[in-house]
Amino acid sequence: MRAPGHLPAVWQVFGGLAGHFYSDVCLRHGVVLLGPGDAGPWRPAYDGAESEGDTLRRFATEPQPGDILLLRSGLSTVRAIGLVAGDYQYLAQFDDVNGWDMQHARRARWFELPQPYSFDGRLFGAGAARFGRVSQAEVVGFALSFINSPPTYWHTTPLPPLPAEALSLDVIPGWLQPLAAQAGDLAALYWDTSGFGEPPAEDEVLAHFVVPLLRALGWQPEQIALKWRYIDVTVFRGLPRVPANCHLIIEAKRFGQSTEYALVQAQGYVATLGVTCDIVVTDGLRYRLFSHSQGYAPVAYANLARLKASALNLFERLARP
């Protein structure tokens, strides 16, 4: 804790760009998250390449309880303001945040702004680290003014509980093993833009992952339509291929984009068809199922490259009746 009379430091933390937000996870669980985290907890001897230079060391050692946090999106917009509420922790339950491993964490008390606040210009800089101290007078003044103005009840509210750590899928069903092995081989390669090149396009992940997964779940070729009425994948419960027989819609996005990003587009397709069916959004490796009967709430998730026991729920829901 900073000594009385000393102003708190102001830190910015990246919450993602359009198409890959993870700020909701931070707000919901009262955390600040940083990745990549698969290499294990931070330690003084942590390799610089793993820690993206100095960013992780700073995150793990410098912020103090009571320091101010700005949860930003893009280069000039703040979505929430918070207070550091704990020391560095390594939280294994955040090993898959929309497909990112972000186990480096601190607890935080957040206040989500009614509307995102945008500064003029790119105050955080095009090369801003995903976590770093803020020195711009305009931003520091904004943060201090906000913290010292009502409402202040959130400064001391209890922290929300952390999610339980999801159990790994120790025994992969035989039908899933080839896809899981392929996902394990390709996931790291896809992220390596220097070694692989541009990430795979939507049609590529449809061919390599989505259609093979549907076939493994029992769906026949004639029940799986690609680009039918501009929809990436439509699964029919039977023939003919008409809206009345639509069982499921799958919207795919380029690898690495948020799986939630495609939901609105898919809902538009469902409305145009005039049907009631569930929606899956995917980037080939990650699959999130949204239930029509529950107002398109997310009800199941699986990551082929990081399989959890809970993934079986998604596969059961997607299997051919």
N, C-alpha and C positions, 0 to 999 in steps of 0.2 A: 504494500500500500504506500502510495506517495505521501511524503511528509506534509502536515498541515501547511497551507499557504502556498504550496507548489501546484501549479496548474497541471491538470491531467494531460497526458499525451493524447494525440488524436491519430487514430490508425484507420486506414481504408482497407476493406476486404472485398474482393471481387465475388459477386454473386452470379456471374454468368452473363452471356450475351443472349440476344433474342435467338431462340432455337435451342438453347442449352442453359436454362436457368436452373440453379440449385439453391437459390436464396430461400425458397419456401421451406426447404429442409432445415436451414439454419434457424429460421423464425419459429418453426413448429417445435423444435426440440431445444431451443435455447443454447445454440452452439455457434462457434466460428470453426469452419472446416478448411483444411488445406491438404492438398495432395501434390504429387502421388505419394501414397502411403504404404504400398506393398513391401517396400524394403525394410519396414519395421520402425519402431519408435526412434525419434531423434536422439542422437547422442553426440557428444563433442567431436567424435571421430567420424561423424557422418560424411560420406563422400560428397564433394561439392556438386558433382553432376547429378547425384540423386536429389539433392536438396535445392536444385536450381540456384546455385550460388549461395547467397547469404540470406535468402528469403526465409527458409525454414528455421535457420538458427535464430534469426530475429523474432520470428513468430513464437518459438519455443522459450526464449529466454528474456526478452525485453519488455513486453506489455505487463502492466501491473494492474491488480484489481482497482477498479475505479477509472481506468483509462477509457476514453471514448472511442467507439467504433462506428464507422460509416459503412453500411452495406451498399455497395455500388453496383450498378449495371452500366456497361459501356464506359465512356471516358469522362462523363460529366454529370451523371445522374445518380442520386442517392435514393434508395428505396426505404431504408430504415436506419435508425440511430440506436446505438446500444452502449452498454457499459460492460467492460471486462469483469467477469464474476468468478474467475478461477485461474489456476495455473495450467500449464500445458499438460495435456493428457493424450494418450494413444487409445482411441476408441475403435475396436475392431468392428463394431456394428455398422460403421460407415464405410465399409469396404466396397460398396456398390451404390453410389449416389448418381442415379441416371447413367450408370455405366462407368463412373469415375471412382478410383480408389482414393478416399479422402479421410484417412484415419487420424491424421494430425488434428487435434481439436483443443478448444478452450470453451468453457461455459461462458454464456453471455446473457444479459437481460436486454431484450430488444423492444423497441417501440416502432411499429410499422407506421410510416407516414400515410395520411389519408390519400395523398397523391404523391408520386415520385417527385423529388425536387431536383431541378436541373440548373446547374451553373452555366454561365455564359462561357463558351469556349471549352476546350478539352483540358480541364484543369488537372485531371489525373494523369494526363500524358499518354501518348500512343504506346509507349513502352513501359507503362506502369506495371510493377510486380503485382501478383494477385493478393499480396498482403504487404503493407508498408506504412511507414510513418508519413503523416501529412504535414507539410510545412507552409503551404500557401496560406497567406494571411486571410484571404477571403473564406477559405474552407474552415480554417481553425476558428475564426470568429463566428461563423455560422454554427459550428458544433458546440462551442462554449455557450453561446446565446441560447441555443435550444435546450441544453442540459440544465441551465439555470432558470428556465422559464417553466411555468405550469403547462401541462400536468406533470407531476413528478412522482406519482404513486408507483410507477413502474420501476423506479430505481431500487425498490426493496421487495418487489413481489417475489414469491417463491419461484424457483426455477422449475420448468416443466420436467417431467421424468424423461430419462433417456430411453430410447427404444431398446428392446431386448436384442441380443446378438442372434441373427438368424443362423440356424443349423445348416451346415454344408450337406450336400447330397452325397453321402459316402458311397452308396451303391447306385451307379447309374444304370437304368434299365437297358437291356441289350439293344432294343430298337433305337435308343437315343445315343448309344456310344459312338457311332460313326460321325454324327453331327457334332457331338460334344468335342470329339477329337479334332475335327476340322475347325471348329470355333477356337479351340485352344491354340491351334497352329496359326490361324489367320488374324486373331484379334490384335496381337502385338504388332504384326506386320502391317496391318491397316493404319496403325497410329504412326508408323515410321515413314513419314512423307519423303525423307531423303532416300531411303532404301526401297520403298514401294512406289512412290509417286503420289498422284492425287488419290484421295480416298475413293473407294468404289461407289459407283452411281446406284440409284435405286434399283434399276433393272438387274444389275449384277447381284445384289443381295437377294432379290426375288429368286433368281435362278439358282444361287448357291445354297441358300438357307431356307427361305420361306416355303417354296414349293416342296423341297425335300422333307421339311418338317410336317407339312400337311399330309403328304403321302405316307410318312411314317405313322401318322395318327389315324390312318385308315381311309382318307378321302381319295376317291378315284379321279383320274385325270379329267373326265367329263364333268366333274363337280367343281373343278377349280378353273375359274376364268381369269385371265390376265388382261387388264385394260378394257374390260367390259364396261361400256358406258363411261369410259375414262377413269374407272376405279382401279386402283393398282391390283387388288385381288378380291374377287367375289367368290364365296363358297356357297354352293347351292345344295339344298337338302335332297333335291331330285331334279329330273328333267321334266319339262323344257326349262331352259335358262330364261326365266321371266322373273320380275320383281317378287311375285308371290312366293317363289321358291327360294328366295334369298335367305340364307342361314347366317352368314357372317360376312363382314366387310373388313378388309385389312388394308391399311394405308401405310405405305413404306416411305421412309425418308433416308436421305444420304447418311452413310455411316457416321456416327458421332453426334448427330443432332438429337435434341431431346425427343423422347418418345411421346411426350404430351403435346408437342408442337403440332402434330398432325391431327389432333382430335377434332378441332373445329372444322377442318376441311372434310373429314370423314362424316361428321354429323350432317354437313350440307348434302353429301351424297345420299345419306339415308332419308333425309327430308324430301329430296327430289324424287327418290324412288317411291316414297309413300309407304315404307315398310317399317316394321319394328324388328330390329336385330342388334346384336352386340357388335362392338367395334374392337379391333386390335390395331395398335400402332406399333411400328417396329423399325429398327435400322438394320435388321438382319440378325443381329446377335441378341438384342433386347426386345422383349415382347411385353406389352402391357394391355390387359383386357379391361374394357369399359362396359359395364352392364347397362343395357337399355332399361331394364325393369327397375334399376336403382338410380335413374336419372343420370346415367353415364358416369357413375362413380367408378373409380378404379377398383377392381376386385381381385386381380391376380397379376403376377409379374414373374418373368423368368429371364435370366441372362445365360445364354448357352455357353459363354466363356467363363462364367462364375456361378455354377449351379448350386442352388440352395434347396433344402428339402421342400420349401414352400413352392418351388417351381412345379412340383407334381400337381398342385391344385390347378395351375394354368393348363397343363397338358391334359388333365382330366376334363376340363371344361371345353377344350378345343377338339377333343377326340370325336371322331364320327360316331353318332349315336348308334 
